[in-house]
Amino acid sequence: MQKLKLVYRETNWWWPLLYGVGGAVLTAVVLMVDLYAKELFPNDWKTTLGLAQTIHSAVFTGLLTMMTFTFSTILVVLTTYSSQFSPRTLPNFIENRQVQHIFGIFIGTVTYSITMLFFMRSSLKDSVVASAVAVIVVLIAVIAFVAFVHIVSQSIRVTTLLDRLHEEGCTLIEEHVEAINGGQYQLVPENRSTYSFGLTALQTGYLQAIDYELLMKSGERVAIEVTIGSYVTQGQRIGSAEKENVEQGILVGPTRSAEQDFAFVIQKLSEVALRAISPGINDPNTARHAMRQIGDLFRRYTMLLDGNLLVNGEGSVTVKRLAFSELLYLTFYQLRHYGEEDISVLSTMLESLEIMKRNALPEHRASIDRFIPFVCSEVDWSALNDWDRQHLEQAQKRALS
């Protein structure tokens, strides 16, 4: 089930294909009406065969041009995402269902027009529904095009991307918390459980997700010794199980997926911030906004205990999780290095740490307090002017309070 869900999320041609099939089905329905039910419609709906052919020819030509423009715009947006934000954020636009539906409407309309134009014969004499339907689908396509322009204009804004990444991370945490409150998930102390049969990776790539239902379908107990999102090689030991041949429930692919990987969402936010403070872009305010979003996600995450994830059902699956202190370090160690000369970036990093502590468990608060001096450890305080030094000292004091 989890594999199908992952394929559905990462498959970008599914909805456009369905709309294309829908356009062909619409052609069949309209032809049947024109051949056998034309008398049910008023004479105002009827057009000559020549006019109907002209209308469908114009619709096909216009929609084909609109599709070309749409495709070119999508490529521009993808280039912007890759160069300005991060290559890892490309799926956040490609997997946007609104864009897929709009592109599907264009494909369905073109399919209807070209197939209807092909099947128009002199035997139809008067076209009853075909021309009217052509006008209706064109109007729908125009509305979809306007919506597409709006979506692209919003998607190209970095704040929209950051908000979507933040929402993606919040959804993952909420699902996690609900499963824990419902008793499906438990957080247990880290202890290496070893069963009779070893689990090995079937291919080289990233551990994208785990299909818990498939692993537990026969009551097996399984222990995964690597974290979701880890890079594994073919034949590498990644865990153990009570029975053989259960690796099909462990999904490994060429890229990381945010389906169950909270750390990957954090990484994408960090990469946007890193790209923003690079000399080529030099947009520290975007980096500051991204770090505040990271702080809010961690604020929700720090309410969870450290430890392995135990999933109970007919059997049980234990999955290794990153310790909070390790995840904290992996999130900020590059930002700290490349932003050490920008006081605004350092102070916002401290602000982000302050946000994390608001709902944090005591052990996580202690980890954050130990991490705060690390953020400013490479700052040459003697080289700072009085205003910068005072601003950074106050930010550090607030974070430690």
N, C-alpha and C positions, 0 to 999 in steps of 0.2 A: 504493500500500500504506500509506504513511504517513497519507494522508487518511482511509482506512478506519479505521486505528488511532485517529486523533484523534476521528473521529465516534463510534466505539465507546466511547471513554473519556468523551465529553461527552454521550452519549445516555443519559438517565436512565429512559426508559420501556421500553427493550428487554426487560429481564428480566421485569418485571411483565406485559408483553404475552405473552411466551412462557408464563409460568405460567397466564395466563388461557386461552390456547389449549389448554394441557395439561389444564386443568379440563374444557373442552368435549370433548376427546378421551377423557378418563376417563369422562365421561357416556356417550359412544357405546359404549365397551368394556363398561361395566357393563350397559347396556341389552341388548347382544348376549348377554351371559352370562345375564341374567335371562330372556330370551326363548328361548334355545336350549340352555343348559347348566345349568339349575337343578338337575337331578338329580345333578350331580356334587358338590353340597354337602350337608352334613348338615342335618337338619331344624331343629337348634338355630339355624341361620343364618337361617331363614325367619321373616318377619314378615308381618303382614297389610298390605294396601295402605294402610289408614287410618293405622296406626302409622308406616309408612314416610313417608307424607306429613307427619305430625306432626313426625317427627324432622328431615326436610329443611327444613321450615318454621322450626323452632327454630334449626337450624344457620344458615340464611340470615340470620335476624334477629340472632342473636348475633354472627356474623362481621361483619355490616354495622356493628354498633355498635363492634366491636373495630377495624375499619378506620377508622371516624370518629375514634376516640380516637388511633389511630396517626398519622393524618394531622395531627390537631391538635398532637400532640407534636412531629412533624417541623417544623411551622411555628414552634413555640416555640423549638426548637433553632436553626433558621435565623435567627430574630430575635436570639437570644443571640449566635450567631457574628457576625452583622453589627454589632451594637451594642457587644458587649464585646470582641471580638477584632479582626476586620477583614472588610469585605465581600469581599475577595479570597480569604478562607478558606472561603467558602460551598461551593465545589465539593469541598472535602475531606470534607464530610459528604454532600453530594448524590451524589457519585460513589462513595460507600462501597458496595461490592458486597454486603456483608452486609445492609445496610438494604434494598437493592433486592430481594434474594432473599426476605427476610422479608415485605416488602410484596407480593411476587409470590405467596408462599404464601397470604396472605389473599385475594388476588384469585382465585387458582386455586380455592380452597375455596368461595368465594362463587359463582363461575361454575359449579362442579360442582353445588352445592346448588340453585341457581335453575333450571338447565337440567334437572336430574333431576326436580325438582318439576313442571316443565312437561310432561315426557314421560310421567309416571306416568298410566297408563290402567287401566281395569278389566280389560283383556285380560291384564295381568301376573298378576292373581290373587294370587300369593304373590311377595313381593319377596325374592329370594335374597341378592344381593350388595349392593344399593343401600344398605340401612340399615347394614350392617357397614362398608362403605367410608366412609359418612358419619361414623360414629363414629371411624374411623381418621384421616380427614383432619382432624377437629376436634381430636383429640389432637395431631396434628402442628402444627396452627395454635396450640394452646395453648403447646406447647414453643417455637415460633417467637416467640410474644408474650413469653414469659419472656426469651428471648435478646434480643429487641428492647429490653426494659426495661434489660437489662444493658448493651447497646451504647450506648443513649442516656445512661445514667448515667455511662459512661466517656467518651463523646464530649464531654459538656458540661464536662468538666474541661479546663482550659487546658493542663495538662501533657501530656495525651493528644494534644491538637492539636499542640503543639510537637514532641512525639516523632514524630508522623506526618510533619510537615514536615521534620524532621531526616532521617528515613528516606527520604523522597522525594528530598531533596538528595543523600544518600549513594548512592542507586541511580543517579541521573544521573551522578555522578562515576565510580562503578565501571564503568558502561557505557562511559563515555568512555575511561577508562584501559584497559579490556579491548580496545576497538577500536584504540587506539594501539598496545598491545602486540601485537595481532594483525596489524598492518600495514594495516588498513582506513583508519585516520585518521592524519594527520600534522599536526604543528604547525610551520608555516613562517613565516619573517619576513614582516612586513607589507610587501607591495609591491602596488601597484594594478595588477592585470592587466586589460587592456581588450581586448575582442574586438569583432568586426565589428558585432554587433547588440545594441542596448540592451534591457535588461529593465525593464519598467514594472509597477507594481502594478495589478492588475485591479480592485481595490476599495479603499476607505478602511478602515483598521483596523490591527490589530497583526499583525506577522509572527509567526505561531504556530509554524510548523515548516517544514521543507524535506524533500521527498520525494527523497532522493538517487538512488534507483533509477530513478525516473521521469525525472529530469533527465539521467541518464547512459545511458538505454536505447539510444540510437543512437550512443553514443560521443562525445557533445558535451562540450565544456569550457565551464564556466560559472563566473562570478565574481559572488558576492553582496556588494555594497558596504555593506550595512546589517546590523546585528547582529540576531539572533533576539530578538524581543520589542520591536523598534522600532515606533513608530507611523508608518505611511506613508499617503499620500493617493493616490487614484485617479490614475493617469497619472504618478506620481512615478518617476523613474529609481531603480532599486534594484540594478542590476548590468548585466552584459553576457554575451553568449553567442556561440558560433560559428554558431549557427543561429537561426532565428526561431521564435516560438510555443512557447517552452518554459516560459512562465509558469505553466502548470497544475501544475507541480511545486512551486510556491512558495505555501504556504497562508497566506492572510490572513483574519482573522476579527475580530469585534467585541470580543473579549476576549483577554487573554494566556493562554497555555497553558504548563503546566510540563512538557510532553512533551519538549522539547529546550532549555528555557530555565532554566538554573541561576540566573540573576540574579533570575528571578521568584520562585523558592523563597526566596531570601535576602530579597527585598522583603516577602514575606508574614511572615516571621519578624520583620523590622524593624517592620512595621506593628503586629504584636501587641505588641511591646515599646513602641512609641510610644503605643498606646492604653492600655497598662497604667500609664504614667507621667503620663497626662493627669490634670488635677485632678478630673474627674468620676469616675474609677475609682480612681486613687491606689493602685496595686498595684506598687510598685517591685520586689518580689521576683520577680514574673512577668517583668518586663522583664529582670532579671538572669539568670534562667534562659534566656530567649530569646537574650540576647547570648552566653551560654556555648555554646548550640547553634550560633549563627552562627560563633563562634570555632572550633568543632570542624569545621564544614563547610569553612571556609577553610583549616584545617590540612590537609585532604585536597586542597583545590584548589591550594594553593601549591606542590604537587609538580609542577604542570604549567607548562610554559614559556608566556610570552606569545607572541602571534603569531596569524595566521589559521589556520583549520581547513581542511586539505586532505583531501578524501574521494576516494579512488581506486577505480575500478572499470573498466567499459568506457570511461568517459571520466573526467572529474575535475570536482569542484565545490570552489571556494574560498569560504569564508564568513568574513566579518569577525567577530572576537571582541573583547569589551571587554578593554582592558588591565587588569591586576590592580590597579594604583593607582587607576584610575577606578572600578572596581567597589568597591574599598575605601571610597573617598570617598562614593559613592552609597549605601552601606550605612549609614554612620555620621553623615553630616553633619546629618541631622535629629535623630537621637538625641543628638548632642552639643549641639545648640541647645536642645532642650527638657529635657534632663537636666542642664544645667550647674549647677543649684542643688542637686542631690541628690548628695552625696558617694558614696553607695553605688552609684549608677548610673555615675558617672564611674570609680570604682575597678573596677567589673566590666567596663566598656568597655576599660579598660587590661588587665584580666585576659584578656579575649577576644583582644586583640592579642598578648598573651604566648603564648596557646595557638596562635595562627596560626604563630608563628615556629618552633615545635618541629620541623617537617618541611619548612620553607620553603626554596626555592632561594635562593642568595645575593642575586640581584637583587630577589626579593620581600622578603627580610629587610631589605634597604636601604630599600625603599618603606615597610615597616611602621615602621622606625625614624624615617623622616622624618615619618610620620603621627602618631606618638605625641605630640609636643609640640602638634600641632594640636588634639588632644582636650581638652587643658587650657588652651588659649590664652585663653579668656575667663574663666577662674577668677580671682577677686580674692583672691589669696593673703593679702594683708594683712588681709582681713576674716575669714579663717578662724581658728577657735580652734586651740590647739596640737594637740589630739587629731586634729581633722579634717585639719590640714595635714600632720601626721606620717603619717597613714594614706594620704593621697593621694600624698605624696612617695615613700613606700615602694612603693606600687603602680606608680608611674611608673618607679621605679628597677628593679623586677623586670621590667617590660615592656621596658626598654632593655637589660637584661643579655643 
